[in-house]
Amino acid sequence: MNAAQNGHSPDADLVVLGYCVHCRSRRPMQGAIQVCNRRGGRDLKGHCAVCGKSMYRLGGWDSVAAAAQDAQATAVVKTIVTPPVVQNPVGE
């Protein structure tokens, strides 16, 4: 049985962000494991890195990995497409 089937993170470097209701902000999740919800979908369960309260995130490891890849692709596109900022002289 591999890590993904066991429910644990398939990649140790992957940071899972979730919404902490107690802190009222997005925080990193510690000890995230994949669980099965009532409808048969995959979700992540863990604890807030700041306050220690339990957290829950919809979507399993696949959605977290896809979000990380999208963020990397967006960062590459922004660095390539963004033109340099040219400041106009005051007199014009």
C-alpha positions in Angstrom: 0.0 0.0 0.0 1.5 3.4 -1.0 1.1 6.7 0.7 -1.7 7.9 -1.5 -3.8 4.8 -0.8 -2.9 5.1 2.9 -4.3 8.6 3.1 -1.0 10.3 3.9 0.7 12.9 1.7 2.3 11.5 -1.5 4.8 14.4 -1.4 6.4 15.5 1.8 7.2 19.0 0.3 3.6 19.7 -0.6 2.1 22.4 1.6 -1.7 22.0 2.1 -3.5 25.3 2.7 -6.9 25.2 4.3 -9.4 27.6 6.0 -9.1 27.7 9.8 -12.5 28.7 11.2 -10.8 29.6 14.6 -8.2 31.9 13.0 -10.5 33.0 10.2 -7.8 32.8 7.6 -6.1 30.4 5.2 -3.4 28.5 7.1 -1.0 25.6 6.4 -2.4 22.2 7.5 -0.3 19.9 9.6 -0.7 16.1 9.6 -3.1 16.2 6.7 -4.6 12.8 5.8 -7.1 11.9 3.0 -10.5 10.8 4.2 -13.7 9.7 2.4 -16.7 11.9 2.9 -20.4 10.8 3.0 -20.8 11.1 -0.8 -17.7 9.0 -1.6 -15.5 12.0 -2.4 -12.0 12.5 -1.1 -11.2 15.3 1.4 -8.3 16.3 3.6 -8.3 16.4 7.4 -5.6 17.9 9.6 -4.8 20.5 12.2 -4.0 24.3 12.0 -0.3 25.0 12.2 -1.0 28.1 14.3 -3.8 27.3 16.7 -3.9 23.5 16.6 -7.7 23.3 15.9 -8.9 20.7 13.4 -9.3 21.7 9.8 -11.1 20.2 6.8 -10.4 20.8 3.1 -12.6 19.6 0.2 -10.8 17.6 -2.4 -8.1 15.0 -2.0 -4.4 15.1 -2.8 -5.1 15.3 -6.5 -6.8 18.7 -6.1 -3.9 20.0 -3.9 -1.3 18.9 -6.5 -3.3 20.4 -9.4 -3.6 23.7 -7.5 0.2 23.7 -6.9 0.9 23.1 -10.6 -1.6 25.9 -11.6 0.2 28.3 -9.3 3.6 27.4 -10.8 2.3 27.8 -14.3 0.7 31.1 -13.5 4.0 32.4 -12.0 5.9 31.4 -15.1 3.4 33.1 -17.4 3.4 36.3 -15.3 7.2 36.5 -15.4 7.3 36.0 -19.2 4.3 38.2 -20.2 4.7 41.2 -17.9 6.4 44.1 -19.7 8.7 46.4 -17.9 7.2 49.5 -16.3 8.2 52.7 -18.1 7.7 56.0 -16.2 6.9 59.0 -18.3 8.6 62.4 -17.6 6.6 64.9 -15.6 6.5 67.4 -18.4 4.5 65.2 -20.8 
